[in-house]
């Protein structure tokens, strides 16, 4: 993990909103981790394609969640991922 994180900045999901407002993260190699705390049943978009929505949290502040929308190949590959997965 140390090798993978070398020269990268860890930003907790619960800090993401404030960091995006305060810093230009496009110029920083950053990483975040999250736990799937809720999955919405896959839905169909207006174009007929199916997508998933996951609610992610870093388990520091359960009131601070990030919604992740999965489309296309990402949805097809990961929609069965279990709630509770990191």
N, C-alpha and C positions, 0 to 999 in steps of 0.2 A: 504494500500500500504506500509506503514511503516513496518508492521509486515512481509510482503512478502519480503521486501528489507533488512531486518535485516541481518547483517553479509555478505552482498553481495556488490560487487563493480559494479557501473554503468559505462559502457563504451559506449560512443556515437558511432554510426555507423561511423561517419566522423573521429573518432579517432582510429578506430579498427585496421587499417593497421599499424599505428605507434606503438600502444600498443602491437600488436603481435610481432613486431620486437624488442621491448625494454624489454618486460616482458615475463616471463613464465606463461601464463594464465592457463595452465593445473593445476596449484596448487592453483588457485584462483577461488572462487565461484563468477562468474560475470554474468551480465545481460545486454542486450541491447534492445532497442526499435527501431522500424522502421515503416515507412509508405510505403505502396505499391504505388509507383509512376508510375509504368508501368508494364503491364502484356503482355507477349508474348502469342499468340494463342497456346494452347496445341499442342505438337508435338509428333511424334512417334520415339522411339529409334530404333536402328538396330535390337533389339530383339522383336520388335513389341509392346512393352509396351509404354503407353502414359505418358508424363511428362509435367510439366509446369515450366516456368521461370518467376520469379518476380524480379523487380528492386526495392530495398528498399533504403530509405533515411531517415535521421533524421531531415530534414528541416532546418539544420544549414548551410550546404553547398550543394547546389543542384548539384554541379559537382562531389560530392563524393557519389557514389551509390555502393551498394553491390548486386550482383546477387545471388538469392536463387533458387536452383533447387529442385522441388518437385517431388518425385517418389513414386510409390507403393501406399500404403494406405493413405499416407499424401496427395498425388496428388488427389486421389479419394475423400477424405473428404473435401479438401480445394480449389480445382481448380475454383470453382465458387465465391470465395471471391472477393468482389468488390475492384477495384482500389480506393485508398484513405483510406483504412482500416488500422488501427494501429495494 
